[in-house]
Amino acid sequence: MTKKRAVPEMRGVSAFLSSSVEPDPGSTDSVATNAIAIKKIRLPAKQPRRFFDPEKLEQLVESIKQHGILEPILVRSLPKGQYELVAGERRYRAAQLADLQEVPVVVRELSDQEAFQLALIENLQREDLNPIEETEGVLDLLTLKLKCSQDEVFDALTQMATAQKKGVELSGNVSRRVEAIAEILESTIGLTPESFRTSRLPLLRLPVDVLEVLRQGRLEYTKARTIARLKNDQARQQLLEEAIAQNLPLMQIKERLKTLTATTSHQPTLSDRLVSVSRKVKQGLDDPKKRKRMEKLLQQLESLVEN
């Protein structure tokens, strides 16, 4: 991604950060530009951004040591002279690492929802956003803009796909919601609702270890998605580590995937074995001799699990 995107019905974070308007003492929504003690700023409980590249963060630290913070941080005021960070977390963290005592800020009076929405917008405008962060950020923005849950967003997209397949029209409420979703998706990541449903939402169902690697930007999306096909947890983790450490090309990952799939297909996981044994146990309950031995083994298993 090489450029920042527009965000629907919003001025954008830069409009707040770059404002040079003097504060109006009589207004509760005026812009104030100050330098405040960094120890007075706290992070919000809910933050859209989860991972910061250590190398890029260190580069920013060095830049701040030489040139200072060129773009102020957006905060909102809290009781007792404290402030909560709204946008600019990477600059805030780098300023801490650079041992700055004060940082330039723009202070805005914002509600909880407004603050989180602005934080989401700044996150979506990042140039280094990966597909997982982008998908999760867009979903959060959709729920805020449409005042609904993520499940309701999923349901609207599913109903849309079903209606298209059957060649029928959507109900009025669902149709309006899909139109709103389409507008936001086009404005933020340039995808249609159907493309978002088929190419992005499945990302959130990837194994946890693969999701974490993608969030951290340690592996390309196409490579991570290929590795995710490996169902054996231990083998998948091993291949993930090898792909990252050796920077394996996609073709080589696919070759290793075939080998590992063939190897692990004959080695059922513990979970699979438990399910299989459970079925066989039910079949053997009619045998008195087997039933008595199974009762003893079950008692041992229950004791092991409880301890």
Long-range contacts (C-beta under 8 A, 24 or more apart in sequence): 1-127, 1-128, 1-129, 2-127, 3-127, 4-125, 4-126, 4-127, 5-124, 5-125, 5-187, 5-188, 5-189, 5-190, 6-187, 6-188, 7-121, 7-124, 7-125, 7-141, 7-187, 7-188, 8-145, 8-183, 8-184, 8-187, 8-188, 9-145, 10-117, 10-121, 12-121, 12-125, 13-74, 13-87, 13-118, 13-121, 13-122, 13-125, 16-74, 16-87, 16-106, 16-108, 16-118, 17-71, 17-72, 17-73, 17-74, 17-87, 17-88, 17-106, 18-71, 19-106, 28-109, 29-108, 29-109, 31-106, 31-107, 31-108, 32-106, 32-107, 33-72, 33-104, 33-105, 33-106, 33-107, 34-104, 34-105, 34-107, 35-102, 35-103, 35-104, 35-105, 36-75, 36-83, 36-102, 36-103, 36-105, 37-101, 37-102, 38-92, 38-95, 38-96, 38-100, 38-101, 38-102, 38-103, 40-81, 40-82, 40-83, 41-73, 41-75, 41-82, 41-83, 41-84, 41-85, 41-92, 41-103, 41-105, 42-78, 42-82, 42-83, 42-84, 42-85, 43-84, 43-85, 43-89, 43-92, 44-84, 44-85, 44-86, 44-115, 44-116, 44-119, 46-116, 47-89, 47-119, 48-116, 48-119, 48-120, 48-123, 48-136, 48-137, 48-140, 49-89, 49-90, 49-119, 49-123, 49-133, 50-133, 50-215, 51-133, 51-215, 51-216, 51-217, 52-89, 52-90, 52-93, 53-128, 53-216, 53-217, 56-128, 57-90, 57-93, 57-94, 57-97, 58-97, 60-90, 60-91, 60-94, 61-94, 61-97, 61-98, 64-91, 64-94, 64-95, 64-98, 64-100, 65-98, 69-95, 69-100, 69-103, 69-104, 72-103, 72-104, 72-105, 72-106, 73-103, 73-104, 73-105, 73-106, 74-105, 74-106, 74-108, 74-118, 74-122, 75-105, 75-106, 75-107, 75-108, 76-107, 76-108, 76-109, 76-110, 76-115, 77-107, 77-109, 83-107, 84-115, 86-110, 86-115, 86-118, 86-119, 87-118, 87-119, 87-121, 87-122, 88-122, 113-144, 116-140, 116-144, 117-141, 117-144, 120-144, 124-188, 124-189, 128-217, 130-214, 130-215, 130-217, 130-221, 131-200, 131-203, 131-214, 131-221, 132-203, 132-204, 132-211, 132-214, 132-215, 133-215, 134-189, 134-200, 135-196, 135-200, 135-201, 135-203, 135-204, 136-204, 138-184, 138-185, 138-188, 138-189, 138-196, 138-200, 141-184, 141-188, 142-181, 142-184, 145-180, 145-184, 146-177, 146-180, 146-181, 148-177, 152-177, 153-181, 154-201, 156-181, 157-181, 157-193, 157-194, 157-196, 157-197, 157-201, 158-197, 160-193, 160-194, 160-197, 161-194, 161-197, 164-194, 207-233, 207-236, 209-233, 209-236, 209-237, 209-240, 210-236, 210-240, 213-240, 213-244, 218-244, 219-243, 219-244, 220-250, 222-250, 223-248, 223-250, 223-253, 226-250, 226-253, 226-254, 226-257, 227-253, 227-257, 229-257, 229-261, 230-257, 230-260, 230-261, 230-264, 231-264, 231-269, 232-260, 232-264, 232-267, 232-269, 233-269, 235-260, 235-263, 235-264
